[in-house]
Amino acid sequence: MLKVLSVFGTRPEAIKTAPVVQAMAARSDLFKSKVCVTAQHRSMLDQTLSLFGIVPDYDLDIMAKDQSPTQVAAAVLSKLEPILKTEKPDWVLLQGDTTTTAAAAIAAFYAGVKIGHVEAGLRTKDKWQPFPEEINRRIVSLIADLNFAATEPAQRNLLDEGISARCILVTGNPVVDALQIMLRRPPPAKITAMAVSERKLILVTAHRRENFGRPLENICEALRTIAHRYQEEVHIVYPVHENPNVRAPVRRILGNSPHITLVSPLDYLSLVHLANYSYMIVTDSGGLQEEGPSLGKPVLVMRNVTERPETVAAGMARVIGVETEKIVAEISRLLDDEQAYTSMSMPSNIYGDGNASARILQGLINY
């Protein structure tokens, strides 16, 4: 049997790790699975654990108000060390590029434990965008024993950095596994209620650290302009992140705007069905850049660069920056130009077929 300790701390990590944990549970003859959460995010992480029926074996509970990446990394390193000594896993399984992921990789390396990195190989090649994720994921790639790349372009990034081909496996992204699990469940009534209007529903998320300040204000001003210009045609729904750097400016600028609904962060089931009901997705999120194409929804990426160029190359997404006029122009283009919309709204399996978890487990078995 292989003893695998899965370590994660944020909602996106939980969403993409949960199908793998469930797959290990279904193969208990081959895997002894343990779960350690850091709670880098608390409430949104707990929502996701409950949704997938996962009860952690360890909870580091490191979340603190306004904590810095340094504080997160220090807490993960110090609190994970004794767990690694106690459990002595064959593998530590990590996902993505958070500070939890980078710190847990270093802790596992110090403990002499093999590391599997899910969603490896994402790159912008700009160490400051996104911050700190770009450097976090590069660090993990250097020390991972197995890099599970979602796509062939991600695999090429790793090869270009000198990672041995023997240490890379293209699996697809388990976010598609998670998406399919959620779509098999009925949508919550509150989400169905948002979609009954004949107006086109625009799903917006914006919360990244590099967009704090003026960029986020630009985004809000663009949304306000669209809501006013297309007041008979659109309904904007914006689940607002709890970080005060996001919540305060969003509620100040958009709190009283007609045709814009600000809601608290949604559980993953609700978010998936809201995305599925939407006409388009306008986001700075990484996950929605993957989920949108699987649902056949155009994605406008409010960032200057993306580590997911596959969607752009396939014509399913456009990187539109964070300037108000550009955001307004790109949303308007999809509302006004039916051909432009149609060209971006064909479902695509760019990020996999829903069997990434099985490939990841087979990779661990075959190592």
N, C-alpha and C positions, 0 to 999 in steps of 0.2 A: 504493500500500500504506500501511496505517496501522501505525506502530511503537508498540507498547504495552509499557510496563514495569509489570508487576504486582509490587507490594510488599506483603509480609505477613510476620508473625513468630511467630504463635501457631498452635496446632492448629486452633481454630475458624476462624480466617482462612483457613488452608490448605484446610480441608474445603470452604469455600464459594467459594474462588477456584479450586480445582483444576478443577472442571468447565468454568469459563470459559477457563482456560489450555488445557485439552484441546480445547475447541471452536475456539479460535484456531489450534491446531496442525492441526486438520482443515480449516481454511480458509487455508492458507498462501499462497494466491494473493492474499489480501486483507490478511492480518495478518502482521507480523513481530513475534513475541512474545519478550519477554525477562522473566526472573523474577529478582527480588532478594528474598532472605529476610533478615530482621534477626536471626532466632533469639532473639527475646524469650523464647520457650520453646525449648529445644534438643531434648531427646530426643523429646518428643511431636510436635514439628514434623517431625523427621526420620522418625518412624514414618509420618506422613501423606504426606510427599513420596514415600517408597518405595511406599506403597500405591497412589498414583495414577501412579507412574512419572514423576515430575517431577524433573529435575535442574536446580537453580538456576544461573543464569549468574553471580550474585553472592551471596555469603554474608557479611553484616556481622558475624556471630558476636558479638553484643553481650551475650549472657547472662552475668551475674555473680551471685554468691551474694548474696541479700538486697538486690538493687538496688531503688532507689526509682523511681517514675515519672519524676522529674526526671532521674535518671541515664540511664534508657532514652531519654527524649526527646532529651537532649543527644547521646547516642551516635548515634542515628538521624540527627539533623540534620547532624552533622559528617561521618559516613561516607557518607551518601547524596549529598551535594552533588557530589563529584567524579564519581560515577557518572552523575548527571543531565547534567553537563557533557560527559562522554564520549559517552553514548548519544544525547542530544538526542531523546528520544521525543516522539511526537505527544501521547500520553496517558500519565498515570500512573494505573493502576487500583488502587483501594484497597477494602478490605472492612471493614465493621463499625465498631468503636469503641474499639479498643485504643490504648495510647499510641503504638505503632508507627504506627497509622493516622493519628493526629492529627499526629505529628511529620513523617511522610512527606508529608502534605498541605501542611504549612507549607513544607517543603523544595521541593516541586514548585511551589508558588505563588511562592516566591522565585526559582525558576529560570524562571518564565514558561511552565510546562508545563500543559496542560489536565489536569483531574482528573476521573475518573469514580469515583463512590462507590457501591459495591454495598451493599445493605441500608440504605439511607438512610431517615431519617424516624422511627426508633424514639425514643420519648420517654416519660419518667416525669413530666417537668416539675418534678422535684426534683433540684437539681444535685448533691446528696450521695448519691443512690441511683439507680443504682449509681455508686460512686466508683471510678475517675475517668471511667467510660465515658460518663455522661450529658453531661458537658462536652466530652469528646473528640468525640462525634458531632455536637454542635451546631457546634463549630469547623469540622469538615469540611464540613458542609452549607453554611456561609456562603461557602466558597471553591470548592466543587466546581462544575465546568461542567456536569456531568450527574449528577443524583441518581437512582439506580436504586432506587426504592421497591418493597418486596416486596408491599405491599397498598395498597388505597385509603385506609384510615385513616392509614397512614404518609405517603401523599401529602398528605392533609389537614393533617397536622402541619407539613409543609414549607410548604404554601401559607399556613397561619396565621402562619408566621414571616416571610413576605414573600419566599419563594423563588419566582422566576418559574415559571409553569407550563411554559414552554419548556425549563426546565432539569430537569424531572422526568419520569421514565418509569416506569410501573408494570410490573414484569417478573415478579413472583413471586420467590421466594427460591431461589438455586442450591443451598441445602442440600437441597432436594427432589431436584434433579438428582443430587447426591452420594448421597443416600439410595437412590435407585433403582439407581444404579450398584452400590452395595454389596449390595443385595438380590438382584441377579442373580448374585452370587458365592456359593458354598456357605459355610455357617457354619463357623468353625474348630471342631475337635473339642473343645477345652477349653470352648467356649461351649455346644455341644450337651450336653456332660456335665453342665453346671450345670442344664440344663432337663429332665433325665430324671425328676426327682422329681415326685411328684404334688402336692407343696406349691406354693402360689401364689408365684411369683417376684416380689419387689419390687425394682426397680432404683432405687438411691439414688445421687445425686451431690450433694455439697455442698463448695464450695471458694471461694465468693466472698469478696473482701476485707472487705465490710461484715458478713460473718458470722463473722469471726475472733473468738475469745474466747468470751464467754458465749453468744451465739447458737448457735455450733457445738456447744458443750457441751449446750445445750438439745436440739438436733437429735439428738445421740448418745444422750442419756437417753431421748428419745422412741422411738428405734429399739430400744433395749434393752427398753423396756416392751412394745412391739409383739411383739418376738421371744419374750418370755416369755409374754405373754397369749395369743398365737396359735401356740404352739410346735408344735402338731400340724398347722398349716395353712399356715404361711408359711416362705419362705426368703428372707432379705434379702441382696442382693449389692451391695456398696459398693466401686466402684473409687476408691481413695483418692489424692487429688492429692499430688504430691511436695513441695509447699510445707510446710516444717516447722510453720507455723502451723495447718496442717490435719492433717498426718500424726501429730504428737505427741498432740493431744487425742483424735483418733479411735482410735488404737491403745491409748491409756491407758484409755478408757472402754469400748470395744467389742472389744478384742483377745481377750478370753476368753469372749465371749458366744456361747452355742450358737445355731444357726440363723441366724447372721450370718457371711457370708463377706467378708472384706476382701481385696481384690486390688489389685495395682499398676495404674496407669493403663492402660487398654486402648487398643489401636489402634482406628481408626474402624470397620473391618470387624467386629471383635469387639463393639464397643459397639452398633452398629446391630442385629446379630443378637440380642444380649442384650436390647435394648429390644423387639425383635419377639417374643421368647419371654416377655416379662414380663407380669404381670397388671396392674401399674400402675407409674408412674414418679413418684418423689418427689425433687425436685431444686431447686437454686437456679440451675441453668444456663439460659442463653438458648437454646442450640441444641436441647436436649431439649424445650423448650416448643414448638418448631416440628416436630420429628421425631415426637413423641408423637401429635399429631392425625393426621399422615399414616399412622401405623401403627394408628390406632384404639385408642390406649392412654390412659386417664385420666392427667392430669398434675396433681400437687399441687405448688404452687410455694412453696418455703420462703423467701419474701421478703415485705417489707411492701408493695412496689409492683412492677408489671411493666411493661416497655415493649412487651410483646406482648399487648395487651388483646383482640386478635381471638380468641384461644383461650378466654379467659374469657367473652366475649360469646357465643361459639358453644356454650358449655357443656362444652367439652373439657378445661378446666383450672380450678383454683381457687387463688387466692392465700391461703395459710393462715398466713403469718407465721412467727415463729421461737420461739414459746413452746411448751414441752414439751407441756402439756395440749392445746393446740389441734392440734398435729401428731398426737398420739395419737388425738384425737377424729376427725379427718378421715380418717386411714388406716383407723381402725376402721369408719367409716361405709361406706367402699367395700368392706370385707371382710364387713360384716354385712348391708348393704342391697343386694340384687340389683338392684332398680329404679334406685337411685342409681348403681350401677356401670354398668348398661346404658346409662343416659342419657348417660354420659361416654365411651363406648367405641365410637362409630361412626366409622369412618375418614372423614377430611375433607381436602379439598385447599385449606384456608385459605391455605397459603403457596405454592401453585402446583401446576403439573401436570408438572413435570420439564423444562420448556423455557425456564427463566429465562435460561440461558446464551446461547441463540440470540437471545433478545430483547435482551440486553445488547449482544451484538456488532452486531445490527442498529441499535441506538441509536447506537453509535459510528460506524457507517457513515453513518447519516442525518444526523449532527450537522452 
